[in-house]
Every structure is written in C-alpha cells, then in structure tokens.
C-alpha cells in the first residue's frame, strides 16, 4: 500500500488500530471460545469484528488520495503511477496466495503429497488478494476520473450491486435471494473460481469472492473521497472535521435505512454495509484527526502508529508465523503429537484462565508480541513498503 506523502499522524494511528484489531480477532487461542464482539456475524448484521476489514480498505482509499494527488495533477506521470500500483497490487495478491497455499506446499515437501493437487485446491481469493485488486482498480479510478466522477462511480457501484443481488434471478434457483449458497455472488464464485478454489469453510462461496469485490472497491472510493476532502486547502480544520462527522453520520443512517431492504452483510459486502462501515470509519478518522493532528494529543499514538506504518508487513507475518510453528510437533507422554503453538497454549494459558479468557489473553499476547518487533523496526526507521 502506498504511504501518504503528506502524512497524517491520525491516519497512521487509525490504520494501526485497525490492523492491531485485525490481528487480535484473527488469532484467538481457541476458535471455540471467543467473546461475541470478537466474532463475525453469522450472516446478516454487523459486529465490531465485521468493521475491521472495510475500515482498512477505506483507509487505503484515504492513503491513495494523499499519495497520488501530485501524480493526478500531472497526467504525464499517470502511466508510471499506474504501473507502480499494478505492481504493488500483484505483490499483495501473491502474498495472500502464498499464505493460502503454504500449508499445502509444506504437505508436498514433508508428506510427499501431490504438487498438482495443492494448486488444484488452493483458495484463489482472500483478504490480501482483495486488498491488492481493490488497490489497483481504485488507483486507476482516482487518477483518471475527476472527483465528481469518482463520487458518481461510487453511487453507481452501490446501485448496480444492489440491483444485481436483489433483482437478477439466480440460475438454477430461479429467483433473486440473499441466502448463503443460493445468491448470485455465490453462483458466480462457483462458476468462475469453482468449488475447489473457494473459501474452505464453505466450499460453495467465498466471502472475498468475485462479485462482492465490486462493492469493496466502493468502500475504497469512499475513503478516496474523504482523503480528497481532507487535503483541501480552502477549508479550515474545524470545518473539515464538522463536515466529516456529518457525512459519516449521514452514511450510517442511510446504511441502516437500506439495511431494511438490503441487509448489512459483510460476506456479501452489501451496499448498506459499505455505507454503514464507511460512515463509522469517517466518524473514527474525524475524531482521531481532531484529537491528534489538531489538538495535539499524541502521547497515546505511538503503539498504534508503530502498527500503522508497517501494516501489511505485520498482517502477513501474523498469518505466516502460526503456519510455520504448527509444522513443529511435540511428542506427548502417550506418544501422540501436538502442534507447538497448541502445546504452548495448553501449558501456559488454559490452566490459568477460563476457556474464553484464555483464548482472549492468547490473542492479546499475540498482538503485544508483534508490537515488540514493530517497535524495534519503528525506532530503526524500518518501513517495509509493498
């Protein structure tokens, strides 16, 4: 992801808070023992956890507006900037693909399983893959369209996706619907990705699927529009904050109203979800901007800025580390073997806490452990840009 040339400390803080929360919810000690706010909604609805991914894509949009504005003003640099965006997007995609196929490749190396089978059943889309795809599309839209056209594109995407999902009959079903396996997005995932390459937990659809990537682009465009607003020189800071709060509250209200007909749903990334999550992100950044960049309350920012400046790096490492450590097996007294991380969890956490608190403390420990690494990188000014 491109880093803003005119950095907002509040944006780094907000990004870091989002990534730290992402790592927290992705790494519980036990998936069977999780506090409700740290779980995704079963289907319709929105928990705090469901806000993390759209917040990040929204922040990507704000960052694009800051990082690429000088290039947007100079058409002669568009080709070079687009090439860089495509390159970064492809890198992000393959980082996600590597995490998806890592376990299968290790099975090929360690257990002698078929390499062909590993590629035949690997998931093609995912979180990093979606970030990469959305980044490429949104960067091109930002560079090539006027701000007014970007807003119209944002509205058009929300309207078109709503129409597709609620009015187009699903082949083989015969009517439009928003159920897990029979909606239009799921049908497209099975047709394009095939069941062998979808989310393993469903095998028939993907929460980061093909069609739902379209409204995910809208989430990023929402962030771009906010970034453009934040960069304006003809408006004073209090007015920026006031209008950003107003726009955020308005988006939340519209999202909740649309929820009555097109339910807020992360897996489908519904248009109401785009407005609801984007509105809350706008309110969050407005609050951070007012407190940190305007009022100067910066003492509490360092832990999350540390996460924010190396966001993709820590997300990738947080996904890779358990995959690597789980390859190491510990032999128990009865001769059975347990993965190293699970053994550590059973020895150092579960005896001292209730099951749900042990799971939470493990997740917090995970976040704090990566903070140590990131703080060292921060002090040494090591920023790994993808």
N, C-alpha and C positions, 0 to 999 in steps of 0.2 A: 504494500500500500504506500502511496506517495505521501510523504510528510509535508505539512504546510510550510511554505517559505516564511510567511508571517505567522509565527506560532502563537497560538492562544494557549496559555497555561491551563485555562479552564477546559479546553478541548482535550489536551493530554490527560488531565485529571479524569474527565468523564470517560475517555477511552479506556484508561487504566482501570477505573472502577468497573466498567463493563466487562473487560477481559478477566479480571480477578473473579468476578461473579460467574463468568462462564466456566472457569476452571473449577470453582467451588462446586457448581451443580453437576459438572461432568465427572467428578471423581469422588463419589461417596464411598465410605468404607464398605457398605453393603447396599446393593440396589433394592433389596427387600425392606430396608429400614431407612426411610427418608421423610423428613418433615414435609408436609403438603406444599408450602410455598416454594420448596426446592425441587418440586416435580413439575413436569409439563401437564397441562390439562389433558384429560383423557381424549377429548376430541374438541368440541366447541368450548369456548371460554378462554380465559387468559389468566395464568398465574404470573407472579414475578419472574419466574424462570422463562416463561414464554416471551418476555420482553427483551431478553439479553441479545439474541441474535439480530432482531430488527434494529435495536439500538446501535449495534456495531455497524450494520450496513448503512444506517442513517449517518453515523459518524464518518464512514468512508466518503459519503457524499459531501459532507461539510469540508472534509480534507481536500477533496478534489477541487472544490470551489476556491480554496485558498492556494493550493499548489499549482493549479493550471491557469489561473486568471491571466498571468502575464503572457502565457502562450496563446490563450484565447484571443487576446487583443492583437496578436501578431500572426496572421494567417500563414505566413511563410514558415512558421515553426510547427504548424499543425501535424504535418506528416511525421516529423521526428517525435513529437509528443505522443501521437497515437501509436507509433511503433513501440515506444517505451511502455505504454500502457498495456499493449497486447503482450509484450514480453513478460511484464510483471503478472498479468492475469494468467498466462500459461504456467508460469512458475508456481503460482498459488494453486492452480488446478492440479499440477503434478505432485505438489507437496501433499495435498489431500488424497490423491490417488495412491501415493506411496504409503500413507497411513492405512488406507483401505486394504492394500494388498500385502502389507508387511507380514502379517501372521501367516498368510498362505505361502509366501516365499520362504519363510522360515520352516514351514512344514515340508516344502520341497527339499530344502537343504538338510534338515535334521532327520525327517522321517522318510525321505525319498519319494514323496508324493509327486504327482504329475504337474509339471510346469504349465502345460496346456490347460489343465483343469483349473489351476489357480487363476489364470486370466479369463477362463470361461465363466467363472462365478464371482468375480470381483465386482463390488459396487462401483458404478461409474460416477455418481454424483454424491455430494456431501457438503459439509459446511465450508471447507476451504475451496472446494470446487465452485460452489455457488458464489463465494466472495470474488473469486477470480473472474468468473463470467460476468457478474454484475459490474465489476470494476471496469472491464473492457467496454461494455456497452454504455455505461453511464459516462465514462470519459469521453467517448466519441460524441455522445449526445451533447455534453456540456460544451465541447469545443466547436461543434458545427451548428448548434442552434442558438438563437437569441434567448434571453432569459424568459421572455414572454412565450416563446415556442416551447421551452422546457416545461413551463407550467401547463401549457395546453397538452403536451405529451403526457405529463403526469396524470392529468384528469382523464385523458383518453385511455390510458392503460387501465386505470381503475374501472372505467365504464365498460370497456371491451371485455375485461376479465370477468366482471360481474355478469355480463350478457352471456358469455360463453358458458359459464358454470351454472347459470340458473335457467337458461332457455334452450340450449342446444341438447337435443336428445342423445343419450349415450348409446352407441352401437352395442347391440346385444342385450341392452337393458330396456331401451325404448322410451325413456323419459329422462329429463334432466334431474339430477339429485346431488346431494352433498354428503352422501354416506362414504365410509372409508374405502371400500373396494369397488364401488359402482359409479363413482363420479367421473366426470370427463377427464380430469387430470390423471386419475389412476389408470383409466383406459389408455391414455396417451403414453404413460410410463411403461405399461406392459407392451405396447406396440413398438415403441422406439427403443427403450432400454432392454426390454424383455425381462421376464421374472428373474432370470439368473443374475441380473445386474442391478436390481433394485435393493432397497433397504432390507437387510437380512431379517429384521424383526417382523416384517410384513410379507415380503416375497411377492406382493402383488401391487405395491405402490411405493412411492418414495416421498418423504416429507421435504426433500430438496429436489423434487422432480423437475421435469421439463417445462410443463405449462406454468407451474407455480413460480418459476424463475421470473416470469414476466412481471407480476406484482412486486417481486423482490427488487426488481430494477426501479419500480416506482418508489419504494422505500428509500433507495439511494438518491433518486431525483429529489425527493422531499428534503433530504439533507443538503443537496446541492443548492436548492432554493434558499434554504436557511443560511448556508455559507455565503451566498451572494449578498444576502441582506446584511449579514454581519460585517462584510467588507466595505459596505458603503461609507463614503467619507462625508456625505452631505447630511448625515443624521447623527445626532449626539447619542452617547451610550445609554442614558436613561430611556430614550425613545426606542432604541433598538431592543432593550430588554422588555419594555412595556408591550411593544408590538409582537415580540417573540412569544411572550406569555399569552397574549391574546390569540395569536394564531394557533398555539399549542392547545389552549383550552377549546377553541373552536373545532379543531381537528378531532379532539377527543369526543366532543359532543356529537359531531357528525358521525364518527365511528360507532358510537353507542346507538345512535338512531338507526344507522344502516344495519347494525347487528340484529335488529328486529326482523329483517328480511334476508340478510346475507350474513350469517353468524360470524363473529370474530373467531378465527380458527388459524392457529399457527401452521399446522400441517398443510393446509390448503393455501395459506398466506392470502386470505381473503382481502378484498378491498377495504372492508370495515376494519380489519386488523392493521392494514397499512396506515390508515388514518389514526386509529387509536394509539398504536405504538409510536408512530411518528409524532403525534401530538404530545405524548408523555415525554418523548426524547427532547422535544423543543422546550418544554417546561423545565426539564432537568438541566439542559445546557444554559437556559436563561438564568436559572438560579445559580449555577456554577460561575457563569460569566460575571454576574453581579457581585457575588461574594469574593471571587478570586481575582479577576482582572480589573474590576472597578473599585471595590472596597479594599482590596489588598490582603484578604485573609488567606495567607499562603502557607501557614505552618503545617496544616493538615494535608497538604497536597503531595508531599514527597513520596509516600508509599505508593500512591496510585499513579503518579507521574512516572515512577520507576516502571510500573507495569505498562503504562501507555506508550512510552517511546519505543518499546520492543514488543509490541502487542502480538504480531504474527509469530515472532520467534518463540515466545513463551507458550503460545497456543499450540504450536507444532511440537515443541519439546514435551509439553504436558501430555500430549497424546501419544508421543513415541515412548516415553520412559516406562509406563506400565506395560507396554507391549514387549519391551526388551526385558524388563525384570521378571515378567511372568514366564519367560523362557527358562529361567533358572528354577529348578525343582529341589525342594528339601525333602530328604527321606525321613519319614516319621518312625517312631519306635516299632510300629506294627508292619513296617515295610512299605506302606503306601507313600505316595509322594504328593507334596503340596507346593503350589507356586510360591515363590519367595515373598511377594507382596502379601498374599493371603496369609502366609505363616506369620509374617511380621505383624499384620493386623490382629490376628488371633492371639498373639502373645502379648502385644504391647497396648492394645486398645480394648478389646472385648472383655477382658477380666475386670476392668476398672470402671466401665460405664455401662449404662443400659444400652441395649442394641441400637436404638435410634440415636442416642447421644454419642456412642462410639463411632457410628457412621459419620456424624456431623464433625466430631473432633478430628477424625482422619482427614476429612475434606479441608478443614481449616489448616491442618498441619501441612497439607499438600500446597496450599496457597502460600503459606508462610515460608515453606522450604524453597519454593521458586523465587520468593521475594529476596532471599539471601543472594541467590545467583544474579538476579536482575539488579539489585542494589550495587553489587560489585561492578557489573557492566556499566551502570549509570555513573558511578564515581570515576570510572576509567573512560567515560565518554564513548563507550562501545555501543553503537546503534546499528543493528543489522537491518538493512533495508531490502525488502524482497522486490 
